[in-house]
């Protein structure tokens, strides 16, 4: 019996010991992470992936040994197919550097959408989803600093309008709890569609932005109230998220604000309750809500701001005489009543978003409505645009004279704009192509790769994206197009809105273009070649790029790729600042370039007589000179001047004036037509 008892005890102890052992760690990935990459700041504690590379490409990885297929989906059709190693780790890398800031993403494993176990999750796209924070070099206005900090307080209150408890977040400035006699103005700050009241305090870094602005004495101390943008009356059926259900999703929000939220805030916190001390702003859907509620209640609000959204909603032209129940019908009276009306938009936003906000700005300007207008360089419908907008907007609030002057030139890359006067020959030469010309089709695809070259001009290795056509054969030689970006962009700007690689794939499949190599460099020739928050300050580096292009980049491309090196096989084209560069460099070096294109060329463009000092040489050497601009672009006078001079000197060229503004749609459409004409013999 004793032996049996001892055996039983031994077995029990062994079993307990086995249970007490920690689970066996999974094997490591076959390939270690690149030494120059770092885990994203948005990872969960200790997670090594996602990882951000120095050029802002991102590596994603997940272990799923039994999976057959894994994709990382960044939204907008940007799906990254992952490859599996022997230990069951699936890894994918972005096709191009990501714009700094915050981006949502998710995994698709064998057709099932799941979140990345290595990432924190965030409420966005209508659900909890993974997200990644990509650092912005040299920019810290939305990062925590050693300054006094306010607090973001979570609060619930009961809404009689919706007959439910609602959650809000309230930012109180650093001195709120110590300056007990002080009362504060209030900004009501709204999120966008698919997000909720957590968006601004978490993804938007609102508290850091406000803390830093207040510490720098750039902004007045204020309360910031963040409410959810969805509200319906009790018993009203819930609408699906997203268009065309926006208005149904927040049909009761006006009453929630005016009857429940504002009275509760004013009775709970030490606020200034006059209308001059109350503002409302929001992003995307929240911008639309701001103008709907704010303009219906100018007795409550004196300042309004729309970030990627405004009083025009997301539709077409607007009649300010009748819009908003006639709130702006009398511009003089409206200007006297409002302290601030402000709009912001990213230059790389989807065409409909950009056109909506820009169109609303144009309508306000035409009507004489005083307002501020800002364009975020190189950003799309994303949190970096909205962080920048808040950083620009908040310092204007609650000042003695906050309103922007009438007809204020928009703050956009290039920073210029002026009256538009069209001439009889400012007409559209080509119809707008279908929007899907750069869609990914089932056709042969070329290769897009990011490479480095040694720049003796700048003194560093520089990044450049290079497209080679489908079936690229080192035994053949190809012509080369150098495609340049605008002042707020970089080597990725064209890829973000025009996808010239896919555009070229489609044109080749349709037999409309010649196979060519497309080089997308960074035209800002300085060691720190990111645009930063003040892109205009980098303008001198765009002139330096002339030597970098001629002395360093072209030789590097011709050494690495199989290219035709004669001038007849080399082209340069660009948008805005890059359009000016293309005209300056291309026409200034006709021994190097025979094909030149400028789309919406910016004020860096040289005077026409300097561009073409010898008309006979230009006539003899140019294969194609292509100029374009939109008839709603405040910079059209620059291109008109070049066109007029060329016409006077009888220098052959194409001149296309379409119905767009200084926007991505114009640039994509004209690249589409330029690619069909470059390297084509008549």
Secondary structure, DSSP 8 states (H G I E B T S, - for coil): -HHHHHHHHHHHHHHHHHHHS--------SS---TT-EE-TTB-TT---SEE-TTS-EEEEEE-TT-S-EEEE-STT-EEE-EE-TTSEEEEE-SS---SEEEEEEEEETTEEE--TTB-EEEETTEEEEEEEE--TT--TTS--SS---EEEEEEEEETTTTEEEEEEEEE-TTTTT-TT--BEEEEEE--TT--THHHHHTT-HHHHHHHHHHTTSS--EEEEEE-S----TT-----SSTT-HHHHTTTHHHIIIIIIHHHHHHHS-B--SGGGEEEEEETHHHHHHHHHHHH-TTT-SEEEEES--TTTTSS---TTTHHHHTTSSHHHHHHH-SEEEEEEETTS-HHHHHHHHHHHHHHHHHT---EEEEETT--SSHHHHHHHHHHHGGGTT-TT----TT---B-TT---------TT---SS----GGGGS--SS---EEEEEEEEETTTTEEEEEEEEE-TT--TTS-BEEEEEE--TT--TTHHHHHT-HHHHHHHHHHTT-S--EEEEEE----SSS-S--S-GGGGHHHHHHHHHIIIIIIHHHHHHHS-B--SGGGEEEEEETHHHHHHHHHHHH-TTT-SEEEEES--TTS--HHHHTS-HHHHHHH-SEEEEEEETT-TTHHHHHHHHHHHHHTT---EEEEES--SSHHHHHHHHHHHHHHTT---
